[in-house]
Amino acid sequence: MTIGSFDRFRERSADCRTRGGEMADAGGRAVGDPIPVVSYARTSEDGRRKDGHGVRYQLRINERTARAHGCVVVAAYGDSGCSASREGMARPGFDRMIEALTSGRTQDGQPVAGVVCVADDRLYRRSEDLARFSAALTSAPGRVYVDPDGVRDPYSYEGLMQAVRSLDAALTETRVRSRRVANWHWARAVEGVPHSGPRPFGWLEDRITLHPDEARLVERAIEDRISGKAARAIARDWSDLGVTGTRGGRPNGQTVTQIITAPRICGYRANKGELLLAPETGEPVSGQWEPIVTPDRWRAVCGTFSPGSLFLHRGSGAPRRTTTGRGAPRHLGTGFLRCGARRSDGAVCGGALCATKGRSRRSPYAYSCRNCGRCSISGPLADSALERLLFDDARRAAVTEDARLRWSSGDMGLEEKRRTVASVLVHCLVRPGVKGQHAWDFSRLEPVRR
């Protein structure tokens, strides 16, 4: 927060008092009426049940807190299993709450005069989110912030300082927890403890004992590859035998490559995409599991692939190290569209809509949600709607006249168009279509503007 931010909040506080915030709010609320507030809840993880119970529990606590302090909840927003410390993490519930605070009303027209939450770190763990939240909450006079400790004045110097202290505590906690988890994983790895997560192909569920059938397949694949056989040919052989991965997928050339070049097949332990070396000797750390082949055979099969294809360059948690970068997006809406379908717990899915092959000439490509599979939209129509939203914003000087003319004349390339969209919109929430309704509805796209 800058000094200018403090000054603006002080001015809003003074403005709130001079407009008679004690007698009535912006919506005409009389003295003694409950203060209408929105409720927000968030959990970083949803646990094994995946039913959003953590968000439901927080919302119940918010209801009790609101009643105890003379408030009434008029709308509830939640994000289940969403981290607030990761940059770029989609939080649809938070975005909708910001929109309600900024406009002063919920989607169904209820007035909003504040927000209730169980703790500050449920709302923000990054300075950017604190800035968005504070600006939205104080965009009108007479607003309140309510938590189990009581009612806070968001316009006052002390109210702002308390928010900043909460942010600093959240950032410190995030750093300490991240360091603690990283050290814990490193210590386990040095002792040769197997990776957690899905069992590796070739081993039983204990991740130590060899799977009799899969281990033989891996050993044979290594010998075939050293003899010159293509990874795709090995994958086809496995498919003909009915072999599937440990998560049910069909094998392909890439998965075969990852399996037969992983250090675990010769007993070596990797960590964060690097071969782990014992600090005392500098030798590779040996895992506690049974190896499939010797280290010499592992090095021999790794030598048959280009460096960018090896497990140590493309394995779990490791960046891809190839000479060519990741392919650039081929469509305007890629990365900007989010799924607006409701999950069973009532929360918005929020998953990214990915471009897929379409089924007609009018729609050669479509955007579909890979998280829930319940939202899909015609690619050309979605891109057209995105362009329309962009230039609706342009009337408010969001885009320069030169950029608008170059876009419409066809002189602007896709990459520059995407940068232009990113300068105006954070993302767009896409609501699922209505079955049997063939007319195009532009309101399916709900923009979140910068």
URFENKA-V677511 format. One record per residue. RES is the residue in one small letter. SS is DSSP state (@ for helix, = for strand, . for the rest). Layout:
res	ss
RES	SS
RES	SS
This chain:
res	ss
m	.
t	.
i	@
g	@
s	@
f	@
d	@
r	@
f	@
r	@
e	@
r	@
s	@
a	@
d	@
c	@
r	@
t	@
r	.
g	.
g	.
e	.
m	.
a	.
d	.
a	.
g	.
g	.
r	.
a	.
v	.
g	.
d	.
p	.
i	=
p	=
v	=
v	=
s	=
y	=
a	=
r	=
t	.
s	.
e	.
d	.
g	.
r	.
r	.
k	.
d	.
g	.
h	@
g	@
v	@
r	@
y	@
q	@
l	@
r	@
i	@
n	@
e	@
r	@
t	@
a	@
r	@
a	@
h	.
g	.
c	=
v	=
v	=
v	=
a	=
a	=
y	=
g	=
d	=
s	.
g	.
c	.
s	.
a	.
s	.
r	.
e	.
g	.
m	.
a	.
r	.
p	@
g	@
f	@
d	@
r	@
m	@
i	@
e	@
a	@
l	@
t	@
s	@
g	.
r	=
t	.
q	.
d	.
g	.
q	.
p	=
v	.
a	.
g	=
v	=
v	=
c	.
v	.
a	.
d	@
d	@
r	@
l	@
y	.
r	.
r	.
s	@
e	@
d	@
l	@
a	@
r	@
f	@
s	@
a	@
a	@
l	@
t	.
s	.
a	.
p	.
g	.
r	.
v	=
y	=
v	=
d	=
p	.
d	.
g	=
v	=
r	=
d	.
p	.
y	.
s	.
y	@
e	@
g	@
l	@
m	@
q	@
a	@
v	@
r	@
s	@
l	@
d	@
a	@
a	@
l	@
t	@
e	@
t	@
r	@
v	@
r	@
s	@
r	@
r	@
v	@
a	@
n	@
w	@
h	@
w	@
a	@
r	@
a	@
v	@
e	.
g	.
v	.
p	.
h	.
s	.
g	.
p	.
r	.
p	.
f	.
g	.
w	=
l	.
e	.
d	.
r	.
i	.
t	.
l	=
h	.
p	@
d	@
e	@
a	@
r	@
l	@
v	@
e	@
r	@
a	@
i	@
e	@
d	@
r	@
i	@
s	.
g	.
k	.
a	.
a	@
r	@
a	@
i	@
a	@
r	@
d	@
w	@
s	@
d	@
l	.
g	.
v	.
t	=
g	.
t	.
r	.
g	.
g	.
r	=
p	.
n	.
g	@
q	@
t	@
v	@
t	@
q	@
i	@
i	@
t	@
a	.
p	@
r	@
i	@
c	@
g	.
y	=
r	.
a	=
n	=
k	.
g	.
e	=
l	=
l	.
l	=
a	.
p	.
e	.
t	.
g	.
e	.
p	=
v	.
s	=
g	.
q	.
w	.
e	.
p	.
i	.
v	.
t	.
p	@
d	@
r	@
w	@
r	@
a	@
v	@
c	@
g	.
t	.
f	.
s	.
p	@
g	@
s	@
l	.
f	@
l	@
h	@
r	@
g	.
s	.
g	.
a	.
p	.
r	.
r	.
t	.
t	.
t	.
g	.
r	.
g	.
a	.
p	.
r	.
h	.
l	.
g	.
t	.
g	.
f	.
l	=
r	=
c	=
g	.
a	.
r	=
r	.
s	.
d	.
g	.
a	.
v	=
c	.
g	.
g	.
a	=
l	=
c	=
a	=
t	=
k	=
g	.
r	.
s	.
r	.
r	.
s	.
p	.
y	=
a	=
y	=
s	=
c	=
r	.
n	.
c	.
g	.
r	.
c	.
s	=
i	=
s	=
g	@
p	@
l	@
a	@
d	@
s	@
a	@
l	@
e	@
r	@
l	@
l	@
f	@
d	@
d	@
a	@
r	.
r	.
a	.
a	.
v	.
t	.
e	@
d	@
a	@
r	@
l	@
r	@
w	@
s	@
s	@
g	.
d	.
m	.
g	.
l	@
e	@
e	@
k	@
r	@
r	@
t	@
v	@
a	@
s	@
v	@
l	=
v	=
h	=
c	=
l	=
v	=
r	.
p	.
g	.
v	.
k	.
g	.
q	.
h	.
a	.
w	.
d	.
f	@
s	@
r	@
l	=
e	=
p	=
v	=
r	=
r	.
